[in-house]
Amino acid sequence: MIAASERSERGNSPPAGATTQRAPEPAESIYDASARFRPIESLRELWSYREVVWSFGLRRLRTRYKQAVFGVGWAVVQPLAFLALFLVFLDRAVGSSDDSYAAGSYAALVGWQFASTAMTAGGSALVTESGMLRKVFFPREAPVLGAIGAYLPDLAINTVLLLVLVPFLGGTISWVSFLLPIPYLALCLTAVAVGIPFAALAVYYRDFLYALPIGIQLLLFASPVAYPVTQLPAQWRHLYAFLNPMVGPLDALRRLFGEGVAPDWSLLVASGASTMLILVTGYRLLKALDRRMADVV
């Protein structure tokens, strides 16, 4: 019986020199569905790494205009160039008879340029900092916030120029101009809300690095930059502001400097609700994709 058992085992075993084939293991998902979302703990951890965020922002600021002859002047050229385009081609197209069209459009352009460039930089931040990501631990949102913060000096410079030019463009500077930080804060939150999920997804799929700038270019035509919100029927404006989080703050900038009146708070609330929804969803996505980033970036 022992001999028969040995023969049976030899009969079931592969011949000498043959290789055994194992069943393929299932591919590991990049999304960790079991990861619990703890926003309070994540924010506390991010606060403890605030100097890291500052370092990422400073490095991005120093290298962005390195070896550029005009340096930060390029941040001023772009909104002025778009303003000239709007005045030459789009003023009559949108049917605006208001003398303050130029001032309102320029104010919206300043906000748009900051938000669009900040979103693009934030969406590519983790791939840009891939070397650091492989070597050192830090909250994955730190490079995103640093990249967005690096464009705040550009926004400050353009704001000073805006305040100087608004009276010459037919706009108004009044006491409501002190409400300017509100739309600026909304634009910062929008840039963070969009940058965080795109930065996380771009680590695994580089296609998002190309998709984000295209989407932002298309969003320009869907935002009240070249045209005021009043061009739309009143019953659709709040839905428009919710579907596009840029609408509320950009319309507020047009009102503050083009008309000298307070923002439409209902549009700001609608866009703010959309921004917070995107921010929470994107932050959850970042934390769920966090586990394998250092291995695949």
C-alpha positions as CSV (number, residue, x, y, z in Angstrom):
1,M,0.0,0.0,0.0
2,I,2.9,2.4,0.7
3,A,4.4,1.7,-2.7
4,A,1.1,2.3,-4.3
5,S,0.8,5.6,-2.5
6,E,4.3,6.7,-3.6
7,R,3.4,5.8,-7.2
8,S,0.2,7.8,-6.9
9,E,2.1,10.8,-5.6
10,R,4.8,10.5,-8.3
11,G,2.0,10.2,-10.9
12,N,0.4,13.4,-9.8
13,S,3.7,15.4,-9.5
14,P,5.1,17.2,-12.6
15,P,8.1,15.7,-14.3
16,A,11.6,16.9,-13.4
17,G,12.5,20.2,-15.0
18,A,8.9,21.2,-15.6
19,T,7.5,24.5,-14.3
20,T,4.3,24.8,-12.5
21,Q,1.8,27.5,-13.4
22,R,0.0,29.2,-10.6
23,A,-3.4,30.7,-11.0
24,P,-3.1,34.5,-11.7
25,E,-3.6,36.6,-8.6
26,P,-6.4,39.2,-9.0
27,A,-5.0,42.7,-9.7
28,E,-4.8,44.9,-6.7
29,S,-7.3,47.8,-6.9
30,I,-5.9,51.3,-6.7
31,Y,-9.0,52.3,-4.7
32,D,-9.0,51.2,-1.1
33,A,-12.7,51.0,-0.4
34,S,-12.0,49.9,3.2
35,A,-10.1,53.2,4.0
36,R,-12.1,55.2,6.5
37,F,-12.5,58.8,5.9
38,R,-11.5,60.8,9.0
39,P,-11.6,64.5,7.9
40,I,-10.8,65.9,11.4
41,E,-7.7,63.7,11.8
42,S,-6.6,64.5,8.3
43,L,-6.9,68.2,8.9
44,R,-5.0,67.9,12.1
45,E,-2.2,66.0,10.4
46,L,-2.2,68.6,7.6
47,W,-1.9,71.4,10.2
48,S,1.1,69.6,11.8
49,Y,2.7,69.6,8.3
50,R,1.9,73.3,7.5
51,E,5.6,74.1,7.1
52,V,5.8,71.4,4.4
53,V,2.9,73.1,2.6
54,W,4.8,76.4,2.9
55,S,8.0,74.8,1.5
56,F,6.2,73.3,-1.5
57,G,4.6,76.7,-2.3
58,L,7.9,78.6,-2.0
59,R,9.7,76.1,-4.3
60,R,7.0,76.3,-6.9
61,L,7.0,80.1,-6.7
62,R,10.8,80.3,-7.1
63,T,11.0,77.9,-10.1
64,R,7.9,79.1,-12.0
65,Y,9.5,82.2,-13.5
66,K,13.1,81.1,-13.3
67,Q,15.0,82.2,-16.3
68,A,12.0,84.2,-17.6
69,V,12.9,87.7,-18.7
70,F,9.6,89.3,-17.7
71,G,9.2,87.1,-14.6
72,V,5.9,87.7,-12.8
73,G,5.0,90.2,-15.4
74,W,3.5,87.4,-17.4
75,A,0.8,87.1,-14.7
76,V,-0.3,90.6,-15.7
77,V,-0.1,90.2,-19.4
78,Q,-2.6,87.4,-19.7
79,P,-5.7,89.1,-18.3
80,L,-4.9,92.3,-20.1
81,A,-4.6,90.4,-23.4
82,F,-7.9,88.6,-22.8
83,L,-9.5,92.0,-21.9
84,A,-8.3,93.5,-25.3
85,L,-9.8,90.4,-27.0
86,F,-13.1,90.9,-25.2
87,L,-13.3,94.6,-26.0
88,V,-12.5,94.1,-29.7
89,F,-14.6,91.0,-30.5
90,L,-17.0,90.1,-27.7
91,D,-18.4,93.4,-26.4
92,R,-21.0,93.7,-29.2
93,A,-21.5,90.0,-29.4
94,V,-22.9,89.7,-25.9
95,G,-25.1,92.7,-26.5
96,S,-23.7,94.8,-23.7
97,S,-24.5,98.5,-23.8
98,D,-23.1,99.2,-20.4
99,D,-20.0,101.4,-20.1
100,S,-18.8,99.3,-17.2
101,Y,-18.5,96.1,-19.3
102,A,-14.7,96.4,-19.5
103,A,-14.3,96.9,-15.8
104,G,-16.5,94.0,-14.9
105,S,-14.9,91.7,-17.5
106,Y,-11.4,92.6,-16.3
107,A,-12.3,91.9,-12.6
108,A,-13.7,88.5,-13.7
109,L,-10.6,87.8,-15.7
110,V,-8.3,88.4,-12.7
111,G,-10.3,85.9,-10.7
112,W,-10.5,83.5,-13.6
113,Q,-6.8,83.6,-14.3
114,F,-5.9,82.8,-10.7
115,A,-8.5,80.0,-10.4
116,S,-7.6,78.3,-13.7
117,T,-3.8,78.4,-13.2
118,A,-4.2,77.3,-9.6
119,M,-6.4,74.3,-10.6
120,T,-3.9,73.3,-13.3
121,A,-1.0,73.5,-11.0
122,G,-2.8,71.7,-8.2
123,G,-3.9,68.9,-10.5
124,S,-0.3,68.1,-11.5
125,A,1.3,68.7,-8.1
126,L,1.7,65.1,-7.0
127,V,3.2,64.0,-10.3
128,T,5.5,67.1,-10.3
129,E,6.7,66.2,-6.8
130,S,7.0,62.5,-7.6
131,G,10.6,62.3,-6.4
132,M,9.6,63.6,-2.9
133,L,6.6,61.4,-2.9
134,R,8.8,58.3,-3.2
135,K,11.2,59.3,-0.5
136,V,9.4,61.2,2.3
137,F,6.1,60.8,3.9
138,F,3.8,63.9,4.0
139,P,0.1,64.4,3.6
140,R,-0.7,64.0,-0.1
141,E,-2.7,67.2,-0.2
142,A,0.4,69.2,0.9
143,P,1.9,69.6,-2.6
144,V,-1.5,70.5,-4.0
145,L,-2.1,73.3,-1.5
146,G,1.5,74.5,-1.9
147,A,1.1,74.7,-5.7
148,I,-2.2,76.6,-5.4
149,G,-0.8,79.0,-2.8
150,A,2.1,79.8,-5.1
151,Y,-0.3,81.7,-7.3
152,L,-1.5,84.0,-4.5
153,P,1.3,86.6,-5.2
154,D,0.1,86.8,-8.8
155,L,-3.4,87.4,-7.6
156,A,-2.2,90.1,-5.3
157,I,-0.3,91.9,-8.1
158,N,-3.3,91.7,-10.4
159,T,-5.6,93.0,-7.7
160,V,-3.5,96.1,-7.3
161,L,-3.5,96.7,-11.0
162,L,-7.3,96.1,-11.0
163,L,-7.9,98.8,-8.4
164,V,-5.8,101.2,-10.5
165,L,-7.5,100.5,-13.8
166,V,-11.1,100.1,-12.8
167,P,-11.9,103.9,-12.8
168,F,-10.4,104.2,-16.2
169,L,-12.4,101.3,-17.5
170,G,-15.7,102.7,-16.5
171,G,-16.0,100.8,-13.3
172,T,-16.7,101.8,-9.7
173,I,-14.7,101.5,-6.5
174,S,-17.0,101.9,-3.4
175,W,-17.4,100.6,0.1
176,V,-18.5,97.2,-1.4
177,S,-15.0,96.7,-2.7
178,F,-14.1,95.7,0.8
179,L,-16.1,92.5,0.2
180,L,-13.4,91.4,-2.3
181,P,-11.9,88.7,0.0
182,I,-15.2,86.7,-0.2
183,P,-15.1,85.8,-3.9
184,Y,-11.4,85.3,-3.7
185,L,-11.9,82.8,-0.9
186,A,-14.5,81.1,-2.9
187,L,-12.1,80.8,-5.9
188,C,-9.4,79.4,-3.6
189,L,-11.7,76.7,-2.3
190,T,-12.8,75.9,-5.9
191,A,-9.2,75.5,-7.0
192,V,-8.5,73.2,-4.0
193,A,-11.7,71.2,-4.7
194,V,-10.8,70.6,-8.3
195,G,-7.0,70.2,-7.8
196,I,-7.2,67.5,-5.1
197,P,-9.0,64.7,-7.0
198,F,-7.2,65.4,-10.3
199,A,-3.9,65.3,-8.5
200,A,-4.7,61.9,-7.0
201,L,-6.0,60.4,-10.2
202,A,-3.1,61.8,-12.3
203,V,-0.7,59.6,-10.2
204,Y,-2.3,56.5,-11.6
205,Y,-3.5,57.8,-15.0
206,R,-1.5,60.5,-16.7
207,D,-4.5,61.2,-19.0
208,F,-5.9,63.5,-16.3
209,L,-2.9,65.8,-16.7
210,Y,-4.1,66.4,-20.3
211,A,-7.8,66.4,-19.6
212,L,-7.7,69.0,-16.9
213,P,-6.3,72.0,-19.0
214,I,-8.8,71.1,-21.8
215,G,-11.7,71.1,-19.4
216,I,-10.6,74.4,-17.9
217,Q,-10.4,76.0,-21.3
218,L,-13.9,74.9,-22.1
219,L,-15.1,76.1,-18.6
220,L,-14.0,79.6,-19.6
221,F,-16.8,79.8,-22.1
222,A,-19.3,78.4,-19.6
223,S,-18.4,81.0,-17.0
224,P,-19.5,84.6,-16.7
225,V,-16.2,86.1,-17.8
226,A,-16.9,87.5,-21.2
227,Y,-20.6,87.9,-20.5
228,P,-22.7,88.8,-17.3
229,V,-25.0,86.3,-15.7
230,T,-27.9,88.6,-16.6
231,Q,-27.6,87.3,-20.1
232,L,-29.3,84.1,-18.9
233,P,-33.0,83.8,-17.9
234,A,-33.5,84.4,-14.2
235,Q,-35.1,81.0,-13.6
236,W,-31.9,79.2,-14.7
237,R,-29.3,81.3,-12.9
238,H,-29.1,79.4,-9.6
239,L,-28.9,76.0,-11.4
240,Y,-26.2,77.5,-13.5
241,A,-24.3,78.6,-10.4
242,F,-24.7,75.2,-8.8
243,L,-23.5,73.3,-11.9
244,N,-20.5,75.6,-12.3
245,P,-18.9,76.7,-9.0
246,M,-17.0,79.5,-10.7
247,V,-20.2,81.4,-11.5
248,G,-20.9,82.8,-8.0
249,P,-17.5,84.3,-7.3
250,L,-16.9,85.6,-10.8
251,D,-20.3,87.2,-10.9
252,A,-19.5,88.8,-7.6
253,L,-16.3,90.3,-9.0
254,R,-18.2,91.7,-12.0
255,R,-20.7,93.3,-9.6
256,L,-18.2,94.7,-7.1
257,F,-16.1,96.5,-9.7
258,G,-18.3,96.8,-12.8
259,E,-21.5,98.0,-11.0
260,G,-20.3,98.9,-7.5
261,V,-22.9,96.8,-5.8
262,A,-22.8,93.9,-3.4
263,P,-22.6,90.3,-4.8
264,D,-25.7,88.2,-5.4
265,W,-25.5,86.2,-2.3
266,S,-27.8,83.5,-3.6
267,L,-25.5,82.7,-6.5
268,L,-22.5,82.6,-4.1
269,V,-24.4,80.2,-1.9
270,A,-25.3,78.0,-4.8
271,S,-21.7,77.9,-6.1
272,G,-20.4,77.4,-2.6
273,A,-22.6,74.4,-2.1
274,S,-21.3,72.9,-5.3
275,T,-17.7,73.6,-4.3
276,M,-18.1,71.9,-0.9
277,L,-19.7,68.9,-2.5
278,I,-16.7,68.5,-4.9
279,L,-14.2,69.2,-2.1
280,V,-15.6,66.5,0.2
281,T,-15.9,64.0,-2.6
282,G,-12.4,64.7,-3.9
283,Y,-10.8,64.6,-0.5
284,R,-12.4,61.2,0.2
285,L,-11.0,60.0,-3.2
286,L,-7.5,61.3,-2.3
287,K,-7.5,59.4,1.0
288,A,-8.8,56.2,-0.7
289,L,-6.1,56.4,-3.4
290,D,-3.3,57.3,-0.9
291,R,-2.2,53.7,-0.1
292,R,-0.2,52.9,-3.3
293,M,0.8,56.4,-4.6
294,A,4.5,56.1,-3.6
295,D,4.7,52.8,-5.5
296,V,3.2,53.8,-8.8
297,V,4.0,57.6,-9.2
